[in-house]
Amino acid sequence: MCRRLAWLLVLFLAVFGVTPAQAAELVNPITLYQESVKVESMIKQGESPAKVLPALDALSDMYTRLDPRKIHQRVEGQQAVTAELIALKQMFAAVKGPEQAVAEYRIHRLTVAFDSLAYPASSAWLPIARSMENNLDKLIEAVAKGDQKAARTIMAKLRQERDQIQLALQLHGHPAELNAQWSAHRFVELQLTAEQVTDKQGTLDALGSYKASLGNVTSQFHKVEEPPFLPVLHLTLDPVMYGTAGATILAIFGWRMFRKKKN
């Protein structure tokens, strides 16, 4: 009988696929994103460091406990997000306090990154990435025409967009693709600092590579999954419900075994 009870318990845990401890610890990426929005609102409203710091600590803790079954993020992206969180907390821990514009900039980049984990196929960074692709087309045209003034203006917009979604790109993009983007970006910026582009063909090639690399990163999110043929039921159990359900099943099984043995 003990052997049967043990097998039943193993089967029960296998069906639900998570232990009570895991159920208590893991964080859904949507919850992380929602918490980030709250912290961003606090910072934009100018809340004191005494209030913001605990909120940032809680946000950092939640990020370390993300449910790995619900997200995919690259190690390089994880490191970049962690570094951004640490830098933001250091700003609010400093004696003179944070610089408001920089604090808002940092928390917004984090919110965009967490949004990309919570809603991969419809997150806020994808329209910005597509806008970057459009600006790259305009930049290619300006460089081809030799319009240095227009090229610089477009490049400034491109830089602003890239910085805004850089953490999200690092979470999802292949390091080789991102390195190609950063390299092309630096080369083009250097070319545009002079009165005229000194290596026109090289600049056009770099811009073409930049756009192709960015397109490779975003293309994986353009696919729309077909809805399931049958509705999917999502069941979430907290640790208390877990224990109650397990105890009930074991009690019923034990009672039936007792009745069978008695008869």
MITI-431714 format. One line per 4 residues: for each residue z, x, y negated of N, C-alpha, C. Coordinates in steps of 0.1 Angstrom, whole numbers, plus 5000, padded with zeros to 4 digits. Each point is the difference from the previous one (the first is absolute). Example, Ala and Ser with C-alpha at 12.3 -4.5 7.8 and 13.67 -1.06 7.14 Angstrom:
# MITI-431714
5078:5132:5057:5000:4991:4988:5000:5009:4988 ~ 4993:4996:4989:5000:5009:4989:5008:4992:4989
# end
This chain:
# MITI-431714
5000:5008:5012:5000:4992:4988:5000:5009:4987 ~ 5008:5011:5001:5001:5009:4988:4986:5006:4997 ~ 4993:5003:5011:4987:5006:4999:4991:4990:4993 ~ 5000:4987:5004:4992:4990:4994:5003:4998:4985
5013:5000:4997:5004:4999:4986:4995:5011:4991 ~ 5001:5012:5006:4995:5012:4993:4985:4999:4997 ~ 4992:4996:5010:4986:4998:4998:4997:4990:4990 ~ 5008:4989:5000:4998:4989:4990:5002:5005:4986
5010:5008:4998:5003:5006:4987:4989:5009:4995 ~ 4995:5008:5009:4989:5009:4997:4987:4992:4996 ~ 4998:4990:5007:4988:4991:4997:5002:4993:4987 ~ 5012:4996:4997:5002:4993:4987:4998:5010:4988
5005:5012:5002:4998:5010:4989:4985:5004:4999 ~ 4993:5001:5011:4986:5003:5000:4991:4990:4993 ~ 5004:4987:5002:4992:4989:4994:5001:5000:4985 ~ 5012:5002:4995:5002:5000:4986:4996:5014:4993
5000:5010:5008:4995:5013:4996:5008:5008:4989 ~ 5012:4996:4998:5008:5007:4990:5015:4998:5003 ~ 5008:5010:4998:5014:5000:5002:5007:4993:4988 ~ 5012:4995:5002:5007:4994:4989:5002:5010:4989
5003:5013:5003:5002:5010:4989:4987:5002:4992 ~ 4989:5000:5007:4987:5001:4993:4998:4988:4991 ~ 5003:4988:5005:4998:4988:4992:5008:5001:4987 ~ 5012:5006:5001:5008:5001:4988:4996:5010:4990
4993:5011:5005:4997:5012:4992:4986:4999:4993 ~ 4990:4995:5008:4986:5001:4995:4998:4991:4988 ~ 4991:5005:4991:4997:4993:4988:4985:4996:5000 ~ 4997:4988:4997:4986:4995:4999:4994:5006:4987
4988:5005:5000:4994:5005:4988:4998:4990:4989 ~ 4999:4987:5003:5000:4990:4989:5013:5000:4993 ~ 5011:5001:5007:5013:5000:4994:5002:5013:4991 ~ 4995:5011:5004:5000:5012:4992:4992:4998:4987
4988:4994:5001:4992:4998:4988:5007:4991:4991 ~ 5006:4989:5005:5007:4990:4991:5011:5007:4993 ~ 5007:5009:5007:5012:5007:4994:4995:5009:4989 ~ 4988:5007:5003:4995:5009:4990:4996:4992:4987
4994:4988:5001:4997:4992:4989:5012:4997:4991 ~ 5012:4997:5007:5012:4998:4993:5005:5012:4992 ~ 4999:5012:5007:5004:5012:4993:4991:5003:4988 ~ 4987:4998:5002:4991:5002:4989:5003:4991:4988
5004:4988:5003:5003:4991:4989:5013:5005:4993 ~ 5010:5005:5008:5012:5005:4994:4997:5012:4990 ~ 4991:5009:5005:4997:5011:4991:4992:4996:4988 ~ 4991:4991:5001:4992:4995:4989:5009:4993:4990
5010:4994:5004:5009:4993:4991:5011:5009:4994 ~ 4999:5013:5004:5009:5010:4994:5014:4999:5005 ~ 5002:4996:5012:5014:5000:5006:5006:5014:5000 ~ 5013:5001:4999:5007:5013:4999:4998:5007:5014
5001:5014:4999:5000:5008:5012:5010:4996:5010 ~ 5012:4995:4996:5011:4996:5009:4996:4989:5008 ~ 4990:4991:4996:4995:4989:5008:4988:5004:5008 ~ 4991:5008:4994:4988:5004:5006:5002:5009:5012
5009:5010:4998:5001:5010:5011:5004:4994:5013 ~ 5010:4991:5001:5003:4994:5013:4988:4992:5006 ~ 4992:4994:4991:4988:4992:5005:4990:5010:5005 ~ 4999:5012:4994:4990:5010:5005:5005:5006:5013
5013:5002:5001:5006:5005:5013:4997:4990:5011 ~ 5002:4987:4998:4998:4989:5010:4985:5000:5003 ~ 4991:5002:4990:4986:5000:5003:4996:5012:5009 ~ 5006:5011:4997:4997:5012:5008:5005:4998:5014
5012:4994:5002:5005:4998:5013:4991:4990:5008 ~ 4995:4990:4993:4991:4991:5007:4987:5006:5004 ~ 4995:5010:4992:4988:5006:5004:5001:5009:5012 ~ 5012:5006:5002:5002:5008:5012:5002:4991:5013
5002:4987:4998:5002:4991:5011:4989:4990:5002 ~ 4988:5004:4996:4988:4991:5001:4997:4998:5015 ~ 4996:4988:5004:4996:4997:5014:4987:5007:5003 ~ 5000:5010:5008:4988:5007:5003:4989:4992:5007
5004:4989:5006:4990:4992:5007:4992:4991:4991 ~ 5004:4999:4987:4993:4992:4991:4992:5007:4989 ~ 5000:5014:5001:4993:5007:4990:4994:5013:5006 ~ 4991:5005:4992:4994:5013:5004:5000:5008:4987
5006:5012:5000:5000:5009:4988:5000:5014:5004 ~ 4992:5008:4993:4999:5014:5003:5012:5008:4996 ~ 5003:5011:5007:5011:5008:4997:5000:5005:4986 ~ 4988:5005:4995:4998:5005:4987:5004:4989:4989
4996:4988:5003:5004:4989:4991:5014:4997:5000 ~ 5007:5001:5012:5014:4998:5001:5007:5010:4991 ~ 4996:5013:5001:5006:5011:4992:4998:4997:4985 ~ 4988:4996:4997:4998:4997:4985:5008:4989:4995
5002:4989:5008:5008:4989:4996:5015:5004:4998 ~ 5004:5008:5010:5014:5005:5000:5003:5008:4988 ~ 4990:5009:4997:5001:5009:4988:5001:4992:4987 ~ 4992:4989:4999:5000:4992:4988:5013:4992:4999
5005:4995:5011:5013:4993:4999:5011:5010:4995 ~ 5000:5012:5006:5010:5010:4996:4999:5003:4985 ~ 4988:5002:4995:4997:5004:4986:5005:4989:4991 ~ 4998:4987:5004:5004:4989:4992:5015:4999:5000
5006:5002:5011:5015:4999:5000:5006:5012:4992 ~ 4994:5011:5000:5005:5012:4992:4999:4996:4985 ~ 4989:4993:4996:4999:4996:4986:5011:4992:4996 ~ 5004:4990:5008:5011:4991:4996:5014:5006:5002
5001:5011:5008:5012:5007:5001:5003:5010:4990 ~ 4989:5004:4992:5001:5010:4990:5010:4995:4988 ~ 5006:5010:4994:5010:4997:4989:4993:4992:4989 ~ 4988:5004:4996:4993:4994:4989:4993:4987:5004
5000:4997:5013:4993:4988:5004:4985:5002:5001 ~ 4993:4990:5005:4986:5001:5003:4991:4998:4987 ~ 4988:5005:5001:4990:4997:4989:4994:4987:5005 ~ 5001:4990:4992:4996:4986:5004:4985:4999:5005
4991:5006:4993:4986:4999:5004:4998:5007:5014 ~ 5006:5011:5002:4998:5008:5012:5007:4992:5012 ~ 5011:4994:4997:5007:4993:5010:4992:4988:5005 ~ 4994:4993:4990:4992:4988:5003:4988:5004:5008
4994:5012:4996:4988:5005:5007:5003:5003:5015 ~ 5012:5007:5002:5003:5004:5014:5003:4987:5008 ~ 5008:4991:4995:5004:4989:5009:4988:4991:5003 ~ 4990:4999:4990:4988:4992:5003:4992:5007:5011
4999:5013:5000:4992:5006:5011:5007:4998:5013 ~ 5013:4999:5000:5007:4997:5013:4998:4986:5004 ~ 5000:4991:4990:4998:4985:5004:4986:4998:5005 ~ 4990:5007:4994:4986:4999:5006:4999:5006:5014
5007:5011:5002:5000:5006:5013:5007:4991:5011 ~ 5011:4993:4996:5007:4991:5009:4992:4988:5003 ~ 4993:4995:4989:4991:4989:5002:4989:5003:5010 ~ 4995:5012:5000:4990:5004:5009:5005:5000:5015
5012:5002:5002:5006:4999:5013:5003:4986:5004 ~ 5004:4992:4990:5003:4986:5003:4988:4991:5003 ~ 4989:5003:4992:4988:4992:5001:4988:5009:5000 ~ 4997:5007:5011:4990:5010:5001:4986:4995:4996
4997:4988:5004:4986:4995:4997:4998:4993:4987 ~ 5011:4998:4992:4998:4993:4988:5010:5006:4989 ~ 5003:5012:5001:5009:5006:4991:4994:5003:4986 ~ 5009:5003:4991:4996:5002:4986:4991:5013:4998
5002:5010:5009:4993:5012:4997:4985:5000:5003 ~ 4996:4990:5009:4986:5000:5004:4990:4996:4988 ~ 5003:4990:4992:4991:4998:4988:4999:5012:4991 ~ 5011:5007:4999:5000:5012:4991:4991:5011:5006
5001:5001:5013:4992:5010:5007:4985:4996:4998 ~ 4997:4988:5001:4986:4995:4998:4995:5002:4986 ~ 5010:4999:4990:4997:5002:4986:4997:5015:4999 ~ 5007:5009:5007:4997:5014:5000:4986:5003:5004
4996:4993:5011:4986:5002:5005:4990:4996:4989 ~ 5002:4989:4993:4991:4996:4990:5000:5010:4988 ~ 5012:5005:4997:5000:5010:4989:4994:5013:5004 ~ 5000:5004:5013:4993:5012:5005:4985:4998:4998
4995:4988:5003:4986:4997:4998:4996:5002:4985 ~ 5009:4995:4991:4997:5001:4986:5001:5015:4996 ~ 5009:5007:5006:5002:5014:4996:4988:5009:5005 ~ 4995:4996:5012:4988:5007:5005:4988:4998:4990
4999:4987:4995:4989:4997:4991:5002:5008:4987 ~ 5012:5000:4995:5002:5007:4987:4998:5015:5001 ~ 5004:5006:5011:4997:5015:5002:4985:5002:5002 ~ 4993:4991:5007:4986:5002:5001:4993:4999:4987
5005:4992:4991:4993:4999:4987:5005:5010:4990 ~ 5010:5008:5004:5006:5010:4991:5008:4994:4989 ~ 5005:4988:5002:5009:4994:4990:5015:5004:5002 ~ 5003:5011:4994:5014:5006:5003:5011:4991:4995
4998:4994:4988:5010:4992:4994:5003:4988:5009 ~ 4990:4993:5005:5002:4988:5009:5006:5005:5013 ~ 4996:5011:5005:5005:5006:5013:5015:5002:4999 ~ 5005:5006:4989:5014:5002:4998:5008:4987:4999
4995:4991:4993:5007:4987:4999:5001:4993:5014 ~ 4990:5000:5008:5000:4995:5013:5010:5008:5009 ~ 4999:5013:4999:5009:5008:5008:5015:4998:4997 ~ 5003:4997:4987:5014:4996:4997:5004:4987:5007
4991:4990:5001:5003:4988:5007:5002:5003:5015 ~ 4991:5008:5005:5001:5003:5014:5013:5007:5004 ~ 5004:5009:4991:5013:5008:5002:5012:4990:5000 ~ 5000:4991:4991:5011:4990:4999:5000:4991:5012
4989:4996:5005:4999:4992:5012:5005:5007:5012 ~ 4995:5013:5001:5004:5008:5012:5015:5002:5000 ~ 5006:5003:4989:5014:5003:4999:5009:4988:5004 ~ 4994:4988:4996:5007:4988:5003:5001:4996:5015
4990:5004:5007:5000:4997:5015:5001:5012:5009 ~ 5004:5011:4994:5000:5012:5008:5009:5000:5012 ~ 5012:4994:4998:5009:4999:5012:4995:4991:5011 ~ 4993:4989:4996:4994:4991:5010:4989:5007:5007
4992:5008:4993:4989:5008:5006:5006:5010:5010 ~ 5011:5006:4996:5006:5010:5009:5006:4993:5013 ~ 5005:4988:4999:5005:4993:5011:4989:4996:5010 ~ 4988:4997:4995:4990:4995:5009:4988:5010:5002
4997:5009:4991:4989:5008:5001:5001:5012:5009 ~ 4990:5004:5006:5000:5013:5008:5002:5012:4991 ~ 5008:5009:5003:5002:5012:4991:4988:5007:4997 ~ 4990:5001:5009:4988:5007:4997:4992:4993:4989
5000:4986:5001:4993:4992:4990:5006:5002:4987 ~ 5013:4999:4999:5008:5001:4988:4998:5014:4993 ~ 5000:5010:5009:4998:5014:4994:4986:5001:4994 ~ 4990:4994:5006:4987:5000:4995:5000:4993:4986
5007:4989:4999:5001:4992:4987:5006:5009:4989 ~ 5012:5006:5004:5007:5007:4989:4992:5012:4996 ~ 4993:5007:5009:4992:5011:4997:4988:4997:4991 ~ 4994:4989:5003:4988:4995:4992:5005:4996:4986
5012:4993:5000:5006:4996:4987:5002:5011:4991 ~ 5007:5011:5005:5003:5012:4992:4987:5007:4995 ~ 4991:5001:5009:4987:5006:4996:4993:4993:4989 ~ 4999:4987:5001:4993:4992:4990:5008:5000:4987
5013:4999:5000:5008:5001:4988:4998:5014:4993 ~ 4999:5010:5007:4998:5013:4995:4986:5001:4993 ~ 4990:4994:5006:4987:5000:4995:4999:4992:4987 ~ 5008:4990:4999:5000:4991:4988:5008:5005:4988
5007:5011:5002:5008:5005:4989:4991:5008:4991 ~ 4989:5005:5005:4991:5008:4991:4991:4991:4991 ~ 4993:5006:4991:4991:4992:4991:4989:4993:5009 ~ 4995:5007:5010:4990:4995:5009:5003:5004:5014
4996:4992:5010:5002:5004:5014:4992:5012:5003 ~ 5007:5010:5005:4993:5013:5004:4993:4999:5013 ~ 5005:4992:5009:4994:4999:5014:4998:4985:5002 ~ 4989:4995:4995:4996:4986:5000:4999:4995:5015
4992:5007:5008:4997:4996:5013:5013:5001:5009 ~ 5008:5010:4998:5013:5001:5007:5009:4989:4996 ~ 5000:4996:4987:5009:4989:4996:4995:4987:5006 ~ 4987:4997:5001:4995:4988:5006:5003:5000:5015
4999:5011:5006:5003:5001:5015:5015:4997:5002 ~ 5008:5006:4991:5015:4997:5002:5003:4986:4998 ~ 4994:4993:4990:5002:4986:4997:4996:4992:5012 ~ 4988:5003:5006:4995:4993:5011:5010:5001:5012
5005:5012:5002:5010:5003:5011:5013:4992:4997 ~ 5004:5000:4988:5012:4992:4996:4998:4986:5004 ~ 4989:4994:4996:4998:4985:5002:5000:4998:5015 ~ 4992:5008:5008:4999:4998:5014:5014:5001:5007
5008:5010:4996:5013:5002:5006:5009:4988:4997 ~ 5000:4995:4987:5008:4988:4997:4995:4988:5008 ~ 4987:4999:5002:4995:4988:5007:5005:5001:5015 ~ 5001:5012:5005:5004:5001:5014:5015:4996:5002
5008:5002:4989:5014:4996:5001:5002:4985:4999 ~ 4992:4994:4991:5001:4985:4998:4993:4992:5010 ~ 4990:5006:5007:4991:4992:5009:5008:4994:5012 ~ 5010:5006:5004:5008:4995:5011:5007:4987:4997
5002:4997:4987:5007:4988:4996:4990:4989:4996 ~ 4987:5002:5001:4991:4990:4997:4997:4990:5012 ~ 5005:5005:5012:4998:4991:5012:5009:4989:5000 ~ 4995:4988:5002:5008:4988:5001:5002:4996:5015
5012:4999:5004:5003:4997:5014:4997:4985:5003 ~ 4994:4997:5012:4998:4986:5003:5014:4994:5004 ~ 5002:4987:4995:5013:4993:5003:5001:4998:5015 ~ 5012:5000:5006:5002:4998:5014:4995:4986:5004
4995:4999:5013:4995:4987:5005:5011:4990:5001 ~ 5012:5005:5004:5012:4991:5001:5010:5005:4990 ~ 5008:4990:4994:5010:5004:4990:5010:5010:5006 ~ 5004:5009:4992:5010:5010:5004:5014:4996:4995
5009:5000:5009:5014:4997:4997:5008:5012:4998 ~ 5006:5002:4988:5008:5012:4997:5014:4996:5001 ~ 5008:5006:5009:5014:4997:5002:5008:5012:4996 ~ 5010:4998:4991:5009:5011:4995:5014:4996:5003
5007:5009:5007:5014:4998:5004:5008:5011:4993 ~ 5011:4995:4994:5010:5010:4995:5009:5004:5011 ~ 5009:5010:4999:5008:5005:5011:5009:4989:5006 ~ 5006:4991:4991:5008:4989:5005:4993:4991:5009
4988:4996:4996:4991:4991:5008:4996:5007:5013 ~ 4998:5013:4999:4996:5008:5012:5011:4999:5010 ~ 5012:5003:4996:5012:5000:5009:5002:4986:5006 ~ 4999:4990:4992:5002:4986:5004:4990:4996:5011
4987:5003:4997:4989:4997:5009:5002:5007:5013 ~ 5003:5013:5000:5002:5008:5012:5012:4994:5008 ~ 5011:4997:4994:5012:4996:5007:4997:4986:5006 ~ 4993:4991:4993:4996:4987:5005:4992:5001:5013
4990:5009:4999:4991:5001:5012:5007:5006:5012 ~ 5009:5010:4997:5007:5006:5011:5011:4990:5006 ~ 5006:4992:4991:5009:4990:5005:4993:4989:5009 ~ 4989:4996:4996:4992:4990:5008:4996:5006:5013
4995:5012:5000:4996:5006:5012:5012:5002:5010 ~ 5012:5005:4994:5012:5002:5008:5005:4987:5006 ~ 4999:4989:4992:5005:4987:5005:4991:4995:5011 ~ 4987:5002:4999:4991:4995:5011:5002:5008:5013
5003:5013:4998:5003:5009:5012:5013:4996:5007 ~ 5010:4996:4991:5012:4996:5006:4999:4987:5007 ~ 4992:4990:4995:4998:4987:5006:4992:5002:5013 ~ 4990:5009:5000:4992:5003:5012:5009:5006:5011
5009:5009:4996:5009:5007:5010:5010:4990:5006 ~ 5005:4991:4991:5010:4990:5004:4994:4990:5010 ~ 4987:4996:4997:4994:4990:5009:4996:5006:5013
# end
